[in-house]
C-alpha cells in the first residue's frame, strides 16, 4: 500500500492502519515501515506520524536521510516536521477504493 503513495505526498501510520481496517494498529504499521526502509521499492520516507513529524528518521541510513528524500520531492521540512502537512497529506481512505 505504501508503494501507492504519490511522489510529493505523505501519509500517516494511523491513516494506513485505518485503511487496512485496524484503526488502532498504527504502531504495527510503524514496525513494518522500520523493517522496510532499506527496500528501494517501498517509499517508507513518505510515512510520518499524525502530526507530520519524521518519527521514523532514525531507522534510515542516516538521521537526515528521510528529510532529504522528502525535500527531493518538494516537501518542506522544518525541525523534523512537514511544513503545511495538510496540503501534502494523502489519505488512502479517500484516494483508494476500498476492496
C-alpha positions as CSV (number, residue, x, y, z in Angstrom):
1,X,0.0,0.0,0.0
2,X,2.9,2.4,0.8
3,X,4.1,2.0,-2.8
4,X,0.8,3.7,-3.9
5,X,1.7,7.0,-2.0
6,X,2.4,9.5,-4.8
7,X,5.7,11.3,-5.1
8,X,5.4,14.6,-3.2
9,X,2.8,13.3,-0.7
10,X,2.9,11.9,2.8
11,X,0.5,9.8,4.8
12,X,0.5,8.7,8.5
13,X,0.8,5.4,10.2
14,X,-2.7,5.8,11.5
15,X,-4.2,6.5,8.1
16,X,-2.7,3.3,6.8
17,X,-3.9,1.3,9.7
18,X,-7.4,2.8,9.3
19,X,-7.5,2.0,5.6
20,X,-6.4,-1.6,6.3
21,X,-9.3,-2.0,8.8
22,X,-7.3,-1.9,12.1
23,X,-7.5,1.8,13.2
24,X,-5.7,1.0,16.5
25,X,-2.7,-0.6,14.8
26,X,-0.6,2.4,13.8
27,X,2.3,1.1,15.8
28,X,2.3,-2.1,13.8
29,X,2.4,0.0,10.7
30,X,5.4,1.8,12.2
31,X,7.2,-1.5,12.8
32,X,6.5,-2.6,9.2
33,X,8.0,0.7,8.0
34,X,11.0,0.3,10.2
35,X,11.6,-3.1,8.6
36,X,11.1,-1.8,5.0
37,X,13.1,1.4,4.9
38,X,16.0,-0.3,3.2
39,X,13.9,-1.7,0.4
40,X,14.2,0.7,-2.5
41,X,10.7,0.0,-3.9
42,X,9.0,0.9,-0.6
43,X,8.9,4.7,-0.1
44,X,8.9,4.4,3.7
45,X,10.1,8.0,3.9
46,X,6.6,9.1,2.9
47,X,5.0,7.8,6.1
48,X,5.1,10.2,9.1
49,X,3.2,10.5,12.4
50,X,-0.3,12.1,12.6
51,X,1.3,15.5,13.2
52,X,3.6,15.3,10.3
53,X,6.7,14.5,12.4
54,X,9.5,12.4,10.9
55,X,9.4,9.9,13.7
56,X,10.9,7.1,11.6
57,X,14.0,9.1,10.7
58,X,16.3,7.1,12.9
59,X,15.6,3.9,11.0
60,X,17.2,5.2,7.8
61,X,20.9,5.0,6.9
62,X,21.5,8.5,8.5
63,X,19.2,10.6,10.6
64,X,18.8,13.2,7.8
65,X,18.1,10.7,5.0
66,X,14.3,10.7,5.5
67,X,14.3,14.5,5.5
68,X,16.5,14.6,2.4
69,X,14.2,12.2,0.4
70,X,11.1,14.2,1.2
71,X,12.8,17.5,0.3
72,X,13.8,16.0,-3.0
73,X,10.1,15.5,-3.6
74,X,9.3,19.2,-2.9
75,X,8.2,18.7,0.7
76,X,9.5,21.4,3.1
77,X,10.7,20.1,6.5
78,X,11.3,22.3,9.5
79,X,12.5,20.9,12.8
80,X,11.7,17.3,11.7
81,X,8.1,18.2,10.8
82,X,6.3,18.5,7.4
83,X,5.5,22.2,6.8
84,X,1.9,22.6,5.7
85,X,1.3,19.0,6.5
86,X,-2.4,19.1,5.5
87,X,-1.6,20.1,1.9
88,X,0.8,17.2,1.4
89,X,-1.3,14.6,3.3
90,X,-2.5,11.7,1.2
91,X,-5.4,9.8,2.8
92,X,-5.7,6.3,1.4
93,X,-9.3,6.1,2.7
94,X,-10.3,8.8,0.2
95,X,-7.8,8.2,-2.5
96,X,-8.1,4.5,-2.9
97,X,-11.1,2.3,-3.5
98,X,-11.5,0.0,-0.5
99,X,-11.8,-3.6,-1.8
